């Protein structure tokens, strides 16, 4: 049978970002796929060498808007390790607060996009309606809807008082009710969703481990991996249970994100209830980063790794980022061969690709 090679992207009506793949087809079946990387390259890693380590906080968090707080968190953790700065306990809890808020925001956004790709416009609007609650909480607590800019070396820049915490908790209860009654039942039980995602883009557990998949992509294949269990920030004192599915298809990855939404909401409420009193930021003073370190966090899409090298000056010698989508691209290349061309957008969205993070 003759083979046809077609470009998929970088501009595609289903994706908010320029995903670019070269697909090799036999009739309507995908038999080969090659990723094309670099369309959005912005040179952020090089730019980080030209700014002071304090200025870099605002640069690094702009690697991606959706998970911006976690980019700044992994960076600040690395600088704190190089400077020997101890973060106050209350600041650690506040870091978890904005991290889980970002996770909820990210999952609702990608689930809405998945619904839109399936032509399920009412479900898309419900997801983004719930997302507005999260963005309102972010604006209330951080002053910004998307990029919070609250993380700093030595702690956080903003605090949450008792009245604000009560208001946040009330809004989270409304969000949980919307998730339980309106969104989760459709994603988990609707026949249309299951027909478009079940047995599509299967990634067996052994292949997920071999290819280095991370986040919901790995957990949807039965791999129990969640960097929050290492206890960074204040996660050591919170109940973090990885959400795992075993079928390894697009439906399993969708189920992981839906179930993680409720888990993140409860984590945020737990943070508000357990957060100790005290200061939120300690001064770095005249300390400059010196030596090498690796910092890790669990982003909405999976593990992010950041390598930092300091030379004892106000400028870092090297900043290197390994984002979760970059780690999941080999897994995507393992999912697509054998699927129908019409299923490519759904399978690709099931790994929640962030090209801004990947190409920086």
C-alpha positions in Angstrom: 0.0 0.0 0.0 1.3 3.5 -0.9 2.2 5.7 1.9 1.4 9.4 2.3 3.3 11.9 4.4 1.3 14.9 5.7 2.1 17.8 8.0 0.0 18.0 11.2 0.4 21.5 12.5 2.0 23.8 13.4 -1.3 25.6 13.0 -4.3 23.4 13.8 -7.8 24.4 14.8 -7.9 22.0 17.8 -4.7 23.1 19.5 -4.1 26.4 21.3 -0.3 26.0 20.6 1.7 25.1 17.5 2.1 21.3 17.8 4.0 20.2 14.7 4.1 16.5 13.7 5.0 14.8 10.4 2.6 11.9 9.9 3.2 8.9 7.6 -0.1 7.3 6.6 -1.3 4.1 4.9 -4.8 5.0 3.8 -6.2 6.6 7.0 -3.9 4.7 9.4 -0.9 6.3 11.0 2.2 4.1 10.6 4.9 6.6 11.4 5.3 10.0 13.1 8.2 12.5 13.4 8.0 15.5 15.8 9.3 18.9 14.6 10.6 21.0 17.5 11.6 24.6 17.6 8.7 26.7 16.2 8.4 28.7 19.4 12.0 28.8 20.6 12.5 32.0 22.6 16.0 31.6 24.1 14.9 31.8 27.7 17.8 29.6 29.1 20.3 31.9 27.5 18.5 35.0 28.7 18.6 33.6 32.2 22.4 33.9 32.1 22.2 37.6 31.3 19.9 38.6 34.2 20.5 38.5 37.9 19.3 35.5 39.8 16.5 37.6 41.4 15.4 39.0 38.0 15.3 35.5 36.6 12.2 34.6 38.8 10.0 36.8 36.5 11.7 35.5 33.4 11.5 31.8 34.3 7.8 31.9 35.2 7.1 33.1 31.7 8.3 29.9 30.2 4.5 29.1 30.3 1.5 31.0 31.6 -0.6 28.1 32.8 2.0 26.6 35.1 4.0 29.8 35.7 4.0 29.5 39.5 5.6 26.1 39.4 8.3 27.3 37.1 9.2 30.0 39.5 8.9 27.5 42.4 11.3 25.0 41.0 13.7 27.9 40.2 13.5 29.4 43.7 14.0 26.0 45.3 17.2 25.6 43.4 18.5 29.1 44.2 17.6 28.5 47.9 19.7 25.3 47.8 22.7 27.1 46.4 22.4 30.0 48.9 21.5 28.0 52.0 18.3 30.0 52.6 15.7 28.3 54.8 12.1 29.0 53.7 9.6 29.8 56.5 6.9 27.1 57.2 4.0 29.4 56.3 5.6 30.2 53.0 5.9 26.5 52.2 2.2 26.0 52.7 1.4 29.1 50.6 3.6 27.6 47.8 1.5 24.4 47.9 -1.7 26.6 47.8 -0.7 28.3 44.5 0.8 25.1 43.1 -2.5 23.2 43.5 -4.5 26.2 42.3 -2.3 26.1 39.1 -2.9 22.3 38.8 -6.6 22.8 39.0 -6.5 25.7 36.5 -4.4 23.6 34.0 -6.5 20.5 34.2 -9.8 22.4 33.7 -8.3 24.2 30.7 -7.0 21.0 29.0 -10.2 19.0 29.7 -12.2 21.9 28.2 -9.9 21.8 25.1 -10.4 18.0 24.9 -14.2 18.4 25.0 -13.9 21.1 22.3 -11.9 18.7 20.1 -14.6 16.1 20.4 -17.3 18.7 19.4 -18.7 18.6 22.9 -19.2 22.4 23.2 -21.5 22.4 26.3 -18.9 20.4 28.2 -16.2 22.7 27.0 -18.1 25.7 28.4 -18.8 24.0 31.7 -15.0 23.3 32.2 -14.1 26.9 31.5 -17.0 28.1 33.6 -15.4 26.2 36.5 -12.0 27.5 35.5 -13.3 31.0 36.1 -13.7 30.2 39.8 -10.0 29.2 40.0 -8.9 32.4 38.1 -11.0 34.6 40.4 -9.3 32.9 43.5 -5.9 33.5 41.8 -6.8 37.2 41.2 -8.0 37.6 44.8 -4.9 36.0 46.4 -2.1 37.0 44.0 -3.4 40.0 42.1 -3.2 38.2 38.8 -5.4 35.7 37.0 -2.7 33.7 35.2 0.9 34.6 36.1 0.8 35.0 39.9 4.4 36.4 40.5 4.1 35.5 44.2 7.1 33.1 44.6 10.4 34.6 45.6 13.8 33.3 46.8 13.3 32.8 50.5 9.5 32.4 50.5 6.5 34.2 48.9 5.5 37.8 48.4 1.9 37.7 49.4 -0.1 36.4 52.4 -3.6 35.2 52.9 -5.5 36.5 55.9 -8.4 34.7 57.7 -11.2 36.6 55.9 -9.7 35.9 52.5 -9.1 32.2 53.4 -12.8 31.9 54.4 -13.8 33.4 51.0 -11.5 31.1 49.1 -12.8 28.1 51.0 -16.4 29.0 50.1 -15.5 29.3 46.4 -13.7 26.0 46.5 -16.8 24.4 47.9 -18.8 25.8 44.9 -16.1 24.5 42.6 -16.2 21.0 44.1 -20.0 20.9 43.7 -19.7 21.9 40.0 -17.0 19.3 39.5 -19.0 16.5 41.2 -22.4 17.3 39.6 -21.6 18.8 36.2 -18.1 17.9 34.9 -16.8 14.7 36.3 -19.9 12.5 35.5 -19.8 13.5 31.9 -16.0 12.8 31.4 -16.2 9.5 33.4 -19.5 8.0 32.2 -20.7 9.7 28.9 -20.8 7.3 26.0 -19.5 10.0 23.5 -16.4 10.7 25.6 -15.7 7.0 26.0 -16.1 6.2 22.3 -13.6 9.0 21.3 -11.0 8.1 24.0 -11.3 4.5 25.1 -8.8 2.1 23.4 -7.2 5.1 21.6 -3.5 5.9 21.9 -2.7 3.0 24.2 0.6 3.3 26.1 1.3 0.1 28.1 3.0 0.4 31.5 6.2 -1.2 30.4 6.5 1.2 27.4 5.6 4.2 29.6 8.5 3.4 31.9 10.9 2.7 29.1 10.1 6.0 27.3 10.3 8.0 30.5 6.7 9.2 30.6 5.8 11.5 33.5 2.7 13.0 35.1 -0.9 11.9 34.2 0.5 10.4 31.0 2.5 7.9 33.1 -0.1 7.5 35.8 -2.7 6.7 33.2 -0.6 3.7 32.3 -0.3 2.4 35.9 3.0 4.0 36.7 2.9 5.3 40.3 5.1 8.4 40.1 4.4 11.8 41.7 7.2 14.0 42.7 5.0 15.6 45.4 5.6 12.5 47.4 9.2 13.6 47.9 7.9 16.2 50.3 9.1 19.5 48.8 7.4 22.7 49.9 4.8 21.6 52.6 3.7 18.3 50.8 5.4 16.1 53.4 2.7 17.0 55.9 -0.2 16.7 53.5 -2.0 13.6 52.1 -0.7 13.2 48.6 -2.0 10.0 47.0 -1.1 9.5 43.3 -4.1 9.1 41.1 -3.5 6.0 38.9 -5.4 4.3 36.1 -4.2 1.1 34.4 -5.7 0.9 30.9 -3.1 3.3 29.4 -5.4 4.9 26.8 -6.7 8.4 26.2 -9.7 7.6 28.5 -7.4 6.6 31.3 -5.3 9.8 31.0 -8.6 11.8 31.0 -9.8 10.0 34.1 -6.6 10.8 35.9 -7.0 14.5 35.4 -10.6 14.5 36.3 -9.9 12.7 39.6 -6.9 14.9 40.3 -9.2 17.9 40.2 -11.0 16.9 43.3 -7.7 15.9 45.0 -6.2 19.3 44.3 -9.3 21.1 45.6 -9.1 19.1 48.9 -5.3 19.8 49.2 -5.9 23.6 48.9 -8.6 23.4 51.6 -6.3 21.3 53.7 -3.5 24.0 53.3 -5.9 26.7 54.4 -6.9 24.8 57.5 -3.4 23.7 58.5 -1.3 26.7 57.5 0.8 27.9 60.5 1.3 31.5 61.5 4.6 33.3 61.0 6.6 35.2 58.4 6.4 34.5 54.7 9.7 35.7 53.4 13.3 35.8 54.6 16.0 38.0 53.1 18.7 36.5 51.0 21.0 39.3 51.9 24.4 39.3 50.3 24.5 35.6 49.6 25.1 34.6 45.9 24.4 31.2 44.4 27.5 29.0 44.3 27.8 25.4 43.1 25.4 23.1 41.3 22.0 21.7 42.1 19.0 20.0 40.6 15.5 21.1 41.6 12.3 19.1 40.9 8.5 19.8 41.2 5.4 18.0 40.0 3.8 20.2 37.4 0.2 19.6 36.1 1.8 17.7 33.2 4.4 15.8 35.3 7.9 16.2 36.7 9.9 19.3 35.9 13.6 19.2 36.5 15.8 22.4 36.6 19.6 22.4 36.7 21.2 25.5 38.1 25.0 26.4 38.3 26.1 29.4 40.3 29.6 30.9 40.4 29.3 33.0 43.5 28.2 36.2 41.6 24.9 37.9 41.0 24.5 36.0 37.8 24.0 32.2 37.3 26.4 30.5 35.0 23.8 28.0 33.6 20.1 27.4 33.8 18.8 24.2 32.2 15.1 23.1 32.2 13.6 19.7 31.4 9.8 20.2 31.1 7.2 17.4 31.4 5.9 17.7 27.8 9.5 17.3 26.5 9.6 14.0 28.5 6.2 12.9 27.2 6.9 13.4 23.5 8.6 10.0 23.1 5.5 8.5 24.7 3.2 10.3 22.2 5.3 8.9 19.4 4.6 5.4 20.8 0.9 6.0 21.0 0.1 7.3 17.5 1.2 4.5 15.2 -1.7 2.3 14.4 -4.4 4.9 15.2 -6.7 6.5 12.7 -5.9 10.0 11.4 -9.1 11.4 12.9 -8.0 10.3 16.4 -4.6 12.1 16.2 -5.9 15.4 17.8 -7.6 13.6 20.7 -4.6 11.3 21.4 -2.2 14.3 21.2 -4.4 16.4 23.6 -4.5 13.4 26.0 -0.9 14.1 27.0 -1.8 17.8 27.6 1.1 19.2 25.4 2.6 22.5 26.3 4.8 23.6 23.4 5.7 26.9 25.1 7.3 24.9 27.9 8.9 22.4 25.6 10.7 24.8 23.3 11.2 27.8 25.7 
